[in-house]
Amino acid sequence: MIKNYGQRYTFPIMVWLTVFFVIPFSIILVGSFLEKGLYGGFEPAFSIEAYKALMSDTMRKVTLNTIFISVATTVLTVLLALPTAYHIARSPYKEKLLFLVIIPFWTNFLIRIFAWIAVLGNNGLVNNFFVNIGIFNSPVQLLYNKWAIILIMIYTSLPFAILPLYAVIEKFDFSLLEAARDLGATKSQSMFKILIPLILPGISTAVLFTFIPAFGNFAIPDIVGGTDVRMLGNIINERLKTARNWPSAAAISMILTTISVVMVLLFNRIISSKERKIGGNI
């Protein structure tokens, strides 16, 4: 009876994973080893040319650039989301503050990106303000570099980091912090030795919700990154739409997926080991 119930509940999950992950992943994997079609698509002939092209200096530079931007975005986003989620969880106005966090979802993603051009552009609000007060003699190029990409990615990722952190912190027993303070711990010691270890599941979720979308993002670097700053998502988009080189796009997608999976597994292993250590100490 228990076995039948287990199969009944796991069957939809297996169907979902097969249809929306295993089959698309298999198509991309097989396509990466085929030849380029004359007008796009695949030719049914085995080839590793798509993977040979990944060894170029340009692709190595783009891959390292993608990793740097994604990791920097993730670290800075989580560092900003932690105190924000903590403040919301301790505030008597939780519902109103959560409402403010969710408001950006009411606006189209692309509109929010273009709004940053009006803020950081040469004729944008920031440049006009500093020129008018005399700090800048002329507008400064604030867009079309990796730091602009990281800034806007942080802005778009913050809600996805704040919400899981808030969900964990809101259930935290804050009397533990008071007990630690009574036993002589400073405020920072109680935070780092009590709060942070006990909300590791929320931190890991925030990291995954931030890193994975950032690693595969192409819209933000395409709009505010300029021609000198490209990420793997931009290369995939170019190979599909412009070069019509589907095997190359599939090979890059495989590299992107492999790096994402490896980094996620590595991070989960680190978090799991820390949780086991904390559990053993308790």
SULFEN-V495925 format. One record per backbone hydrogen bond with DSSP energy under -0.5 kcal/mol. CO is the residue of the C=O (numbers start at 1). NH is the residue of the N-H. If there is no record, write none. Layout:
co & nh
CO & NH
CO & NH
This chain:
co & nh
1 & 5
2 & 6
3 & 7
4 & 8
5 & 9
6 & 10
7 & 11
8 & 12
9 & 13
10 & 14
11 & 15
12 & 16
13 & 17
14 & 18
15 & 19
16 & 20
17 & 21
17 & 22
18 & 23
21 & 25
22 & 26
23 & 27
24 & 28
25 & 29
26 & 30
27 & 31
28 & 32
30 & 33
31 & 34
33 & 47
35 & 43
37 & 40
40 & 39
41 & 37
43 & 35
43 & 45
45 & 35
48 & 52
49 & 53
51 & 54
52 & 55
53 & 56
56 & 60
57 & 61
58 & 62
59 & 63
60 & 64
61 & 65
62 & 66
63 & 67
64 & 68
65 & 69
66 & 70
67 & 71
68 & 72
69 & 73
70 & 74
71 & 75
72 & 76
73 & 77
74 & 78
75 & 79
76 & 80
77 & 81
78 & 82
79 & 83
80 & 84
81 & 85
82 & 86
83 & 87
84 & 88
85 & 89
86 & 90
87 & 91
88 & 91
91 & 94
93 & 97
94 & 98
95 & 99
96 & 100
97 & 101
98 & 102
99 & 103
102 & 105
103 & 106
104 & 107
108 & 112
109 & 113
110 & 114
111 & 115
112 & 116
113 & 116
113 & 117
114 & 117
114 & 118
115 & 119
116 & 120
117 & 121
118 & 125
119 & 126
120 & 142
121 & 124
124 & 128
125 & 129
126 & 130
127 & 131
128 & 132
129 & 133
130 & 135
130 & 136
131 & 134
140 & 142
145 & 149
146 & 150
147 & 151
148 & 152
149 & 153
150 & 154
151 & 155
152 & 156
153 & 157
154 & 158
157 & 160
157 & 161
158 & 161
158 & 162
159 & 163
160 & 164
161 & 165
162 & 166
163 & 167
164 & 168
165 & 169
166 & 170
168 & 171
169 & 172
172 & 174
173 & 176
174 & 177
174 & 178
175 & 179
176 & 180
177 & 181
178 & 182
179 & 183
180 & 185
181 & 184
186 & 190
187 & 191
188 & 192
189 & 193
190 & 194
190 & 195
191 & 196
194 & 198
195 & 199
196 & 199
197 & 200
199 & 203
200 & 204
201 & 205
202 & 206
203 & 207
204 & 208
205 & 209
206 & 210
207 & 211
208 & 212
210 & 214
211 & 215
212 & 216
214 & 217
217 & 233
218 & 222
219 & 223
220 & 224
221 & 225
224 & 144
224 & 145
225 & 229
228 & 230
231 & 234
231 & 235
232 & 236
233 & 237
234 & 238
235 & 239
236 & 240
237 & 241
238 & 242
238 & 243
238 & 244
239 & 245
244 & 246
245 & 249
246 & 250
247 & 251
248 & 252
249 & 253
250 & 254
251 & 255
252 & 256
253 & 257
254 & 258
255 & 259
256 & 260
257 & 261
258 & 262
259 & 263
260 & 264
261 & 265
262 & 266
263 & 267
264 & 268
265 & 269
266 & 270
267 & 271
268 & 272
269 & 273
270 & 274
271 & 275
272 & 276
273 & 277
274 & 278
275 & 279
276 & 280
277 & 281
278 & 282
